[in-house]
Amino acid sequence: MTVIRRLSPPWIRWCAIALLGGTLAACSQKPPAADWALNAESASDRATQAYLRADQRVQALEWDKARAEVRRTASPQLLARLALMRCAVEHASLQWNECGEYQLLAIDADPQEQAYARYLQAQPLSAQQIALLPETQQPVARALANGEGAALAAVKAVSAPLSRLLAASVVLRAQGPSPALLVAAVDTAAAQGWRRPLLAWLLLAASQARQAGDMENAQRLERRVRVLEGQAPSAPASDLAAAGR
């Protein structure tokens, strides 16, 4: 279950079909998870890791496997949960979208998923809806109403790297970019060696630095992009446009 420890929360814990943010202790007190649940958890983990390292072929294949396993239950609620998991992974890498796959299933989604979907879109949440979010995201959701400093502190307090990137993405969407938020996200992705989110956050940070007139920092960030892309650090700046594709 080390995979579950690494990715949760806010990622799905397929053990005992616990909703986003359940505890591993509960798993040991319940019957063994069904094969489909174990297979779906394993496939979704592989899909997530492939996505983070920008392996498009593998991530698509593994998401298909996870979806096929969940379909064995004939449960639209569980399919909605899986779709929301995938959407959250993408948002952590600044691939903002409307979670279209989830929206097709939203009518059958449980209240927890409905609240989580609103959170991913940085939409206002009531106190009751915030209480339905994964535990580590609740302080971030509450802090959004208390200004940039409070939100940044809440993001930094999230211990799991992927959860921290997701929290940073939500704050970015709700409040706009700040240098400290971008640094926190870049450092988080870089420490894990996650190519896809690191590239997205580096490109955004470089763009923001240029807009602010901080050319030294912008050029430093652009050199990091070139290294990540396997280019010489002194490559022409025009090459950065291709890096973001």
N, C-alpha and C positions, 0 to 999 in steps of 0.2 A: 504493500500500500504506500510505498515511498512516493510514487507518482502522485497520488492523491494529496499527500502532505505538501508536495512541491507546488501544486497548482491551485490549492484551495485556501480560503475562498478568494475570488468569487466563482471559481469554475465548478462545474457540476461534480458531485461526488456520487458515482454510480453505486458505490457500496450501499446496500440496503435502500437504494433509490432515494437517498436523502436529498433534500432540496439544497440549493446553493447555500453553503455555509454550515452544513451539519458537522458533527464531530466524529472522529474516528473511533472514539470509545464506544459509540453506539453500535458500530459494526460488529464488535466482538460479542455483543449481547443479543444478536439476532442470528437467524439461520444464515448459512452461506448464501451469497448473492447468486442469482441464476446466471447460467452461461451467457445469455444475451447481454446482461448487465455488465459482466466482466469484459466481454468482448467489446462492447460499446465504449466502456471506460478506457480500455487499452487503445482502441482505434482513435478515439478523440484526443487522447494524450499524444499519440504519434502525429496526428494531424496538426495539433497545436505546435509541437516542436518543429515540424516541417515548415509550417507557415512562418514561424519566427526566424528560421534560417533561410527563408525565401526559396524554399523548394516547392514550386507550384505543383508539379506533377504528383509528388508524394502526398502533399496536403489534400489535394482534391480526391485522390484515391482513398485516403484514410477517412475523410469525412463521409464519403459514400459508404464505406464499410460500417461506420458508426451508425449512419442513418438506416442502413439495411437491418442492423441488429435491433434498433429501437422499433422499427416497423413490425417486427415480430410480435410486439405487444398490442398492436392495433390501438395504440394510445396517442391521440393528437396532443395531449398534454405533455407527454415525454418528448415527442418530436419538437414541440415548441421550446421545450427546455434546451434541447440540443442545438436548435437553431439560434437561440439566444446566446448560448455559449460561444458558438462560432462568431456571432456578431461582436461579442465583447472582445474576443481575441483580435479581430480586425480593428476595432476602435482603439485598442491599446497601441496599434501601429499607425494611428491617424488615418486609417482607411474608413472615414466616416461615411456611413450609409444609413438608410432608413430601416435596416434589418428586414428586408423584404421577405425572406424565407420565413422569419418569425411572424410577420404580419399576416401571412396567409393562414397561420395557425392560431392567431391571437384570440379568436373567438372562444377557443377551448382552453386557453392558458389559465393557470391558477393565478390568484392575486399576487403571489410573490413574483412571478414572471412579469406580470403586468406592471408592477412597480419598478422592477429592474429594467424593463424596456424603456420606461419613462426616464429613468436615471441615465441610461446610456445616451439618450438624446438630450441630456441636460435640461429636462423639463421640470417645472416646479413640482415638488412633492409635499404632501401633507405629512404631519408627524406620524400618522398611522402608516402611511406608505413607506416612510423612511425606516420604520421599525421592521418592515418586511424585507429590507435589503440584507445582503450578506453583512455580517457583523463588522468586518473591516472597512466596508464602504459607508456605513452609517455616519461615522464622524465627518467624513468628507461631504456627504449630502447635507448635513446640518451646517457645516462651515461655509457652504456656498452663500448663505445669507449674511455672513458676518465679515465679508470683505476679503481682499486678496491675501492678506497676511494669514488669516485664520485658515483659509483653504490650502495655502502652501504648507502650513504646519501640519495639517491633517494628511496631506499627501505624503509628506516625509515620514509620518508616523506609521504608515502602512509597511509592514515588514516583508511581505511576499513581493518579489520583484514584478511579477506580471500583474498582480493586483495594484501595485503602486503605479505602474504605467497606465493602467486603465483609469485609475483615480486622476492622474495627471491629465489624461485626455478629456475627462468629463469637466474638470476645472478649466482647461483651456477652452473648451467649447462654451462654457457658461460665462467665463470672465475675460477671455482673450489671453494672449501670451504675456508672460512676464519673464525677464531674464532668469530669475531664480527658479521658476517652474521649468523652463527649458533645460537649465543645467541639471536639475534633479532627474528629469526624464532621460536626458542623454547619458548621464552617469549610470543610471539604472540599466539601460539597454546595453551600454558598453561593457559593464561588469559581467553581464551574462553572455556576451558575444552574440546577441540576437540581431542579425544583420538587417532584417526588414524594419523593425521599429527604430533601430539606431539610425538607419539611413533617413527615415522620415523625420525623426526629431532633429537630426543634424541639419538637414536641408532647411527646415523651418527656422532653426536657431540662426543659421547663416543669413537667411533672408531678413530676419528681424534685426540682426546686427547691422546689416547694410542699410536698412531703412532708418536705423537710429544713428547712422553716421559712424559707427564703431568699425572702421574698416580693418583694423588690426585683428579684432576678434573674428570678424567675418572671414577674413583670409585664413585664419587659423582653423576655423571650422570647415572651410572648404578644402583645406589640405587633408583634414581627417576624412572627408567624403571621398577624396581621391584614393587615399590609402584603403578605405573600405571597398572601393570599386576596383582595386588592383591596379590603379594608375600611379604614375610618378607624382609625388606631391606637388611638383612644379608644373603640372599639366595646365593647359589653358582653362580659364574660368568658364568658358563657353561649354566645356564638357560636362559641367554640373547639370545642365538641363537634361542631358541624356540619362544622368544618374538617377533622376527622380522618376523616370518612366517605369 
